[in-house]
Amino acid sequence: MPMIDLYATEGTFPDPQALGRRLAEIVMQVEQVPDIPMFRKNTAAFVHELPAGAIRNVDGDSDHVRVQVLTNAGALDRDKQLAVVARLTDAVAEAAGDPSLAERTWVLLTEAVEGGWGLWGTAHTNADLVQAARAEIAKLQGV
């Protein structure tokens, strides 16, 4: 149930809401979690539109995008890390209508420590999250 934060200069994306949803869908697909409400309602992207000039590199350029993905520990093995970075980068460039933006998109993958994933007012371990998902699947199946 990742949290995704995207930072870009205001106006970079004509439809930031659609982009946020697409980023959340991508991460959920790459993680390969069950398509259940628990994951659909708690995988979210926050699109932060910053004022002109808020982003600068050493050369003074301000046309970069930063995407940070926070997952529970161990959610992304190496293949999934590679896939999520590639797919998020492609989605950002496509949403902006600028293929060259892929060269200026930074994706940071961050893991919460075991027990450091808070949801529903509780700090969960990975085992807690797996148990909650299994319980929801059973409920959805009427078991």
C-alpha positions as CSV (number, residue, x, y, z in Angstrom):
1,M,0.0,0.0,0.0
2,P,2.5,2.5,-1.2
3,M,2.4,6.3,-0.8
4,I,3.6,8.1,-3.9
5,D,4.7,11.7,-3.9
6,L,5.3,13.5,-7.1
7,Y,6.9,17.0,-7.2
8,A,6.8,19.1,-10.3
9,T,6.5,22.7,-11.3
10,E,3.0,23.9,-11.7
11,G,1.7,23.4,-15.2
12,T,3.9,20.5,-16.0
13,F,0.9,18.2,-16.3
14,P,-2.4,19.1,-17.9
15,D,-4.3,16.6,-15.7
16,P,-2.5,16.0,-12.4
17,Q,-5.4,14.0,-11.0
18,A,-5.3,11.5,-13.8
19,L,-1.5,11.2,-13.4
20,G,-1.8,10.6,-9.7
21,R,-4.3,7.8,-10.3
22,R,-2.1,6.3,-13.0
23,L,1.0,6.3,-10.7
24,A,-0.9,4.5,-8.0
25,E,-2.2,1.9,-10.5
26,I,1.3,1.3,-11.7
27,V,2.8,0.7,-8.3
28,M,0.0,-1.6,-7.3
29,Q,0.4,-3.6,-10.5
30,V,4.2,-3.9,-10.1
31,E,3.9,-4.9,-6.5
32,Q,1.5,-7.6,-7.6
33,V,-0.8,-7.2,-4.6
34,P,-4.4,-8.5,-4.8
35,D,-6.9,-6.1,-6.5
36,I,-9.0,-5.7,-3.3
37,P,-10.4,-2.6,-1.6
38,M,-7.7,-2.7,1.1
39,F,-5.0,-2.0,-1.5
40,R,-7.1,0.1,-3.9
41,K,-8.1,2.5,-1.1
42,N,-4.6,2.7,0.4
43,T,-2.3,3.0,-2.6
44,A,-2.3,6.7,-3.3
45,A,-0.3,9.4,-5.1
46,F,0.0,12.9,-3.9
47,V,0.8,15.3,-6.8
48,H,2.6,18.4,-5.4
49,E,2.6,21.3,-7.9
50,L,5.3,23.7,-6.9
51,P,5.5,27.4,-8.0
52,A,7.9,28.3,-10.8
53,G,11.5,28.4,-9.6
54,A,10.9,26.0,-6.7
55,I,13.0,23.3,-8.4
56,R,16.6,24.0,-9.4
57,N,19.6,21.9,-10.4
58,V,23.2,23.1,-10.4
59,D,22.8,24.7,-13.8
60,G,19.6,26.5,-12.8
61,D,17.2,24.3,-14.7
62,S,13.8,23.9,-13.2
63,D,12.2,21.3,-15.5
64,H,12.7,18.2,-13.4
65,V,10.2,15.9,-11.7
66,R,10.7,13.9,-8.5
67,V,8.7,10.8,-7.7
68,Q,9.1,9.2,-4.3
69,V,7.6,5.9,-3.6
70,L,7.3,4.7,0.0
71,T,6.5,1.0,0.5
72,N,6.6,-1.4,3.4
73,A,9.9,-3.2,3.9
74,G,10.7,-5.8,1.2
75,A,7.7,-4.9,-1.0
76,L,9.9,-4.5,-4.1
77,D,12.5,-7.0,-5.1
78,R,15.2,-5.9,-7.6
79,D,13.0,-6.8,-10.7
80,K,10.1,-4.9,-9.2
81,Q,12.4,-1.9,-8.4
82,L,13.5,-1.8,-12.0
83,A,10.0,-2.1,-13.3
84,V,8.4,0.5,-11.1
85,V,11.1,3.1,-11.9
86,A,10.8,2.5,-15.7
87,R,7.0,2.5,-15.7
88,L,6.7,5.6,-13.4
89,T,9.2,7.5,-15.5
90,D,7.3,6.6,-18.7
91,A,4.0,7.6,-17.2
92,V,5.4,11.0,-16.1
93,A,6.8,11.8,-19.6
94,E,3.6,10.6,-21.2
95,A,1.4,12.7,-18.9
96,A,3.4,15.8,-19.6
97,G,3.4,15.1,-23.4
98,D,7.2,15.5,-23.3
99,P,9.2,12.3,-24.0
100,S,12.4,14.2,-23.0
101,L,11.0,14.5,-19.4
102,A,12.1,10.9,-18.9
103,E,15.7,12.2,-18.8
104,R,14.7,14.7,-16.0
105,T,12.6,12.4,-13.8
106,W,14.0,11.2,-10.6
107,V,12.4,8.2,-8.9
108,L,13.3,7.5,-5.3
109,L,12.3,4.2,-3.7
110,T,12.0,4.2,0.1
111,E,11.0,1.5,2.5
112,A,9.4,2.0,5.9
113,V,11.1,-0.1,8.6
114,E,9.4,-3.2,9.8
115,G,6.5,-2.1,12.0
116,G,6.8,1.4,10.7
117,W,3.8,1.3,8.3
118,G,0.8,3.0,9.9
119,L,-2.7,2.4,8.7
120,W,-6.0,2.5,10.5
121,G,-4.4,4.0,13.5
122,T,-1.9,1.1,14.0
123,A,1.8,0.6,13.2
124,H,1.7,-2.6,11.2
125,T,4.4,-5.3,10.5
126,N,4.4,-7.0,7.1
127,A,2.8,-10.0,8.7
128,D,0.0,-7.8,10.0
129,L,-0.6,-6.5,6.5
130,V,-0.6,-10.0,5.0
131,Q,-3.1,-11.2,7.6
132,A,-5.3,-8.2,7.0
133,A,-5.3,-8.8,3.2
134,R,-6.1,-12.5,3.7
135,A,-9.0,-11.7,6.0
136,E,-10.4,-9.2,3.4
137,I,-10.0,-11.7,0.6
138,A,-11.9,-14.3,2.7
139,K,-14.6,-11.8,3.5
140,L,-15.0,-10.9,-0.2
141,Q,-15.2,-14.6,-1.1
142,G,-17.9,-15.1,1.6
143,V,-15.7,-17.5,3.5
